[in-house]
Amino acid sequence: MNLSKRVSHIKPAPTLQISAKINELKAKGVDLVGFGAGEPDFDTPDFVKEACIRALKDGKTKYTPSAGILELREALSEKLQRENSVQYSPSEIVVTAGAKMALYLIFMTVLEEGDEVLLPSPYWVTYPEQIMLCGGIPVVVPLKEEKGFVLSVDDIKPHVSKRTKMLVLNSPCNPTGAVVPEEELRKVVEFCIENNILIISDECYEAFLYDGKRFVSPASFSKEAREITFTVNAFSKTYSMTGWRVGYVAAPAKYAKVMADINSQTISNATSFAQYGALEALKNPKAKEFVKEMKWTFERRRNLAYQLLLEIPNISLVKPEGAFYIFPNLSAYLGKLGSDIKLVEYLIEKGRAACVPGSAFGAEGYVRLSYCVSEDTIREGIRRIKQALEELS
């Protein structure tokens, strides 16, 4: 059987592979600490679950409009205006099966064969795969650890060509936790406006900024910024609804209509009753306290993980400003093993601690640890990593 050219490069998501490996070993009784999963360890709030159950009991189990139920798009329109200072009508919002599907719809809608997409690195593992699936070419924009992995307009300029179509922004960033300051973000957006470069703003971690930092949506800067920006978000992280698979994209009407049409010809619509759970997450007054508690918990865990990792010899580390990942540089320990993939395998086998290799994110020599685990688990897991690295050296 001949596979199509467009899938010849495709690889499974390393983050999901690591999670599967952790679950497999734990099922066999192996005492393993897992830092792999990028999902909150909080349960989905009961008021969200109850809204979904009500929807099921009320028979809301049929097809919905391909763009999503109107009530949810209206609530998202209000949310974007209230929290992000950007105005999108319900007709400019498409509800999707998670943020991954939102991204895929965007790439499918705008990319022609050979179009280039600027991709700051380290990057989330899914971006380059989806870009290539849709005929585009990922153009890696390397970011420096000594600058905190923070994107600047000067990082972008050398990589722009006549074929540049789009820039992917992810701030706070998975895997580094880096946050682009508002002043620099404005410069990046203005540069994209001047050079006719579209922007994807992946805002899935907007709720998790620390040290008093404030989230800013690129589309909020000006009318021109709004016209070139695809604002992407999901309910997965903010409301701990990863398995529900409800995300959304907000964009000018000419794009939103096409993305809704692609939805209609592929998945039809995001799951009907899950959409009602998402609607409750936006409407219920208890949601603010739930999100506030998660943020406070993750900030405390970040501080703990950062301090403990600093105690490991021969590593360097940037303190994350958002999201819930930390990205230490362990390249000093690669000598005997040769790659960060081998290092991760060693940490699983010898240290009984699992993380994700940095090469999956375009950064060889690093590892990503998710601190979506208890403080006791963070202490024990980093103790195991430290001990395994000491034995290795």
Secondary structure as UniProt FT lines:
FT   HELIX           5..7
FT   TURN            8..9
FT   HELIX           14..27
FT   TURN            28..29
FT   STRAND          33..34
FT   HELIX           46..57
FT   TURN            58..59
FT   TURN            66..67
FT   HELIX           70..84
FT   HELIX           90..92
FT   STRAND          93..96
FT   HELIX           98..110
FT   TURN            113..114
FT   STRAND          116..121
FT   HELIX           126..133
FT   TURN            134..135
FT   STRAND          137..142
FT   HELIX           145..147
FT   TURN            148..149
FT   HELIX           153..156
FT   HELIX           157..159
FT   TURN            162..163
FT   STRAND          164..170
FT   TURN            174..176
FT   HELIX           182..194
FT   TURN            195..196
FT   STRAND          198..202
FT   TURN            204..207
FT   TURN            211..212
FT   HELIX           218..220
FT   HELIX           223..228
FT   STRAND          229..234
FT   TURN            236..240
FT   HELIX           242..244
FT   STRAND          247..250
FT   HELIX           253..265
FT   TURN            266..267
FT   HELIX           272..283
FT   HELIX           286..310
FT   TURN            313..314
FT   TURN            323..324
FT   STRAND          325..326
FT   HELIX           331..333
FT   TURN            335..337
FT   HELIX           340..349
FT   TURN            350..351
FT   STRAND          353..354
FT   STRAND          356..357
FT   HELIX           358..361
FT   TURN            364..365
FT   STRAND          366..370
FT   HELIX           375..392
//
